[in-house]
Amino acid sequence: MGESSQTPQDGYRLDWPQVRRDWPIWLLLLGSFLAGLWAYPHLPERVPIHWDLQGRPNGWGSPFWAAFGVPLLNLGVYILMLISPLIDPKRANYARFTGFYRGLRWLIVAFMTAVYGAAWAAGLGYSVDIALIVPLAVGLLWVYIGNSLGRVRFNYFVGIRTPWTLADETVWQRTHRLGGRLFVVTGLLTVVALPFSRVASFWVLTGGSLATVIGTLVYSAALYLRRSRPEGGE
């Protein structure tokens, strides 16, 4: 998924070539709606839609929600990700991370589709290890995000948006480099912990994600304050 040939002056464009390159997403969306149409008549009145840390169902929903809820949500998220850069005052910067942003759209739709498929498979009576699927998928998503986060340029919709990263582009860049490392470490540790304990993997994911949020928040504030001092500018 290489970077687009667009230059920063071109900015973000929403046109047929842009949408056409998202053909894997359209295949996943179409497949999930078709799967929902097939599964809907076969689903029981109560379908598991939430699981505990051991992978046991502890939340239930209607057949319609189980069959079509996630595909509809997936479609809405994808459309939102397509159109939101159009109103971003920093729209021109999206040309610098087009490949990452497209890959992020693909992976979010793929992640939600995988969880959706596991949910209705469980509803149809198949043995599905949700406690394995979800942490594994999120861990791999975190690794992808972290590996590319340093390439995300200043904007108002994608990335680590704190008051201090939005106020100083240097703070933005350095915070994203730190956040990228933390995302990768959290994702890798989550995947590594899975063979040993599903519960441990969940807490690694939760704790690592929380540490990433707090760490980048504190770091961006401290760096901004240091750079704001007369002797701290660089």
C-alpha positions in Angstrom: 0.0 0.0 0.0 2.4 2.6 -1.2 1.9 6.3 -0.8 -0.2 8.1 -3.5 1.3 10.1 -6.3 -0.6 13.1 -5.0 1.5 16.0 -3.8 0.7 18.0 -0.7 -0.7 20.7 -2.9 -3.2 18.3 -4.3 -4.6 17.5 -0.9 -7.2 14.9 -0.3 -9.6 14.1 -3.2 -12.7 12.0 -3.1 -13.3 10.7 -6.7 -13.9 7.5 -8.5 -10.2 6.4 -8.7 -9.9 6.9 -4.9 -13.0 4.9 -4.2 -12.1 2.2 -6.8 -8.8 1.6 -5.0 -10.9 0.5 -2.0 -12.2 -2.5 -3.8 -11.2 -4.9 -1.0 -13.5 -2.9 1.4 -16.4 -3.1 -1.1 -15.9 -6.9 -1.4 -15.9 -7.2 2.4 -19.0 -5.0 2.8 -20.9 -6.9 0.0 -19.9 -10.2 1.5 -21.0 -9.3 5.0 -24.4 -8.1 3.8 -24.8 -11.3 1.7 -23.8 -13.4 4.7 -26.3 -11.6 6.8 -29.0 -12.3 4.3 -28.1 -16.0 4.3 -27.8 -16.2 8.1 -30.8 -14.2 9.2 -33.5 -16.9 8.6 -31.3 -19.5 10.5 -30.4 -17.4 13.6 -32.2 -18.1 16.9 -34.3 -15.5 18.7 -31.4 -14.6 20.9 -27.9 -14.3 19.4 -24.7 -13.8 21.4 -23.2 -10.4 20.7 -20.9 -10.0 23.8 -18.5 -12.3 25.5 -16.6 -12.4 28.8 -12.8 -12.8 29.1 -13.1 -16.6 28.9 -15.1 -16.3 25.6 -18.4 -17.2 27.1 -21.5 -15.3 25.8 -22.8 -12.8 28.4 -24.8 -10.5 26.1 -27.5 -11.1 23.6 -29.2 -9.4 20.7 -31.9 -9.8 18.0 -31.3 -11.8 14.8 -31.6 -8.6 12.8 -28.9 -6.8 14.8 -26.7 -9.9 14.6 -27.1 -10.2 10.9 -27.1 -6.6 9.7 -25.9 -4.4 12.6 -22.2 -4.6 12.0 -22.4 -4.4 8.2 -24.5 -1.2 8.5 -22.1 0.2 11.1 -19.1 -0.8 8.9 -20.6 1.0 6.0 -21.2 4.1 8.0 -17.6 4.1 9.4 -16.2 3.7 6.0 -18.2 6.5 4.5 -17.3 8.8 7.4 -13.6 8.0 6.9 -14.0 8.8 3.2 -15.7 12.2 3.6 -14.2 13.6 6.9 -10.9 14.8 5.3 -12.9 16.9 2.9 -13.8 19.3 5.6 -10.4 19.2 7.4 -8.6 22.6 7.3 -5.4 20.6 7.0 -6.7 18.6 4.1 -3.6 19.1 2.0 -1.5 17.1 4.5 -3.5 13.9 3.8 -1.5 13.5 0.6 1.5 12.7 2.7 0.0 9.6 4.4 -2.5 8.4 1.8 -1.3 4.9 1.9 -1.6 4.6 5.7 -5.0 6.1 5.7 -6.3 3.7 3.0 -4.8 0.8 4.9 -6.4 2.0 8.1 -9.8 2.0 6.3 -9.2 -1.5 5.0 -8.1 -2.9 8.4 -10.9 -1.4 10.4 -13.5 -2.8 8.0 -11.7 -6.2 8.0 -11.5 -6.2 11.8 -15.2 -5.5 12.2 -16.1 -8.0 9.5 -14.1 -10.7 11.3 -15.8 -10.1 14.6 -19.2 -10.0 12.9 -18.5 -13.3 11.2 -17.5 -14.9 14.5 -20.6 -13.5 16.2 -23.1 -15.0 13.8 -21.1 -18.2 13.5 -21.5 -18.5 17.3 -25.2 -17.7 16.9 -25.5 -20.6 14.4 -24.0 -23.0 17.0 -20.4 -23.2 15.7 -17.6 -23.3 18.2 -15.9 -19.9 18.0 -13.0 -18.7 20.2 -13.9 -15.0 20.6 -11.4 -14.6 23.4 -8.7 -15.5 20.8 -10.0 -13.7 17.7 -10.6 -10.2 19.2 -7.3 -9.7 21.0 -5.4 -11.1 18.1 -7.2 -8.8 15.6 -6.8 -5.8 17.8 -3.1 -6.6 18.5 -2.3 -6.8 14.8 -4.3 -3.6 14.2 -2.3 -1.8 16.9 1.0 -3.0 15.3 0.0 -1.6 11.9 -1.1 1.7 13.4 2.0 2.1 15.5 4.3 1.2 12.6 2.8 4.0 10.5 1.8 6.6 13.0 5.0 8.6 12.6 4.1 9.3 9.0 0.7 10.9 9.9 1.0 14.6 9.3 -0.8 17.4 11.1 -4.6 17.2 10.7 -7.8 17.4 12.8 -9.3 13.9 12.3 -6.5 11.2 12.2 -3.9 10.7 14.9 -3.1 11.7 18.4 -5.1 14.9 18.9 -4.4 16.6 22.2 -4.6 20.4 22.8 -0.8 20.5 22.6 -0.2 18.4 19.5 -2.8 20.6 17.7 -1.1 23.7 18.9 2.5 22.9 17.7 3.4 20.8 14.7 6.8 19.7 16.2 4.9 18.4 19.3 2.6 16.6 17.0 5.4 14.9 15.2 7.4 13.8 18.3 4.3 12.7 20.1 3.3 10.5 17.1 6.7 8.9 17.0 6.4 8.0 20.7 2.8 6.9 20.3 3.8 4.7 17.4 6.3 2.8 19.5 3.8 2.3 22.3 1.2 1.0 19.9 3.6 -1.5 18.4 4.8 -2.7 21.9 1.2 -3.1 23.1 0.1 -4.9 20.0 3.1 -7.3 20.0 2.8 -8.1 23.7 -1.0 -8.7 23.3 -0.3 -11.3 20.6 2.6 -12.9 22.4 0.5 -13.3 25.6 -2.4 -15.1 23.8 -0.9 -18.7 23.8 -0.4 -18.4 27.6 -3.6 -16.8 28.8 -6.5 -15.1 27.1 -7.2 -13.1 30.2 -3.6 -11.9 30.5 -3.7 -10.9 26.8 -6.8 -8.9 27.4 -5.2 -7.0 30.4 -2.0 -6.4 28.4 -4.1 -4.9 25.6 -6.2 -2.8 28.0 -3.3 -1.7 30.2 -1.0 -1.0 27.2 -3.7 1.0 25.4 -4.4 3.0 28.6 -0.7 3.6 29.1 -0.4 4.8 25.5 -3.2 7.3 25.9 -1.9 8.7 29.2 1.8 8.6 28.1 1.2 10.5 24.9 -1.1 13.0 26.7 1.5 13.8 29.4 4.4 13.8 26.9 2.7 16.2 24.5 1.8 18.6 27.4 5.3 18.5 28.8 7.0 19.0 25.4 4.7 21.8 24.5 5.3 23.6 27.9 9.1 23.1 27.5 9.0 24.5 23.9 6.8 27.4 25.0 9.5 28.7 27.4 11.7 31.4 25.9 14.8 29.2 26.4 13.0 26.0 25.3 12.2 26.7 21.7 13.9 24.6 19.1 
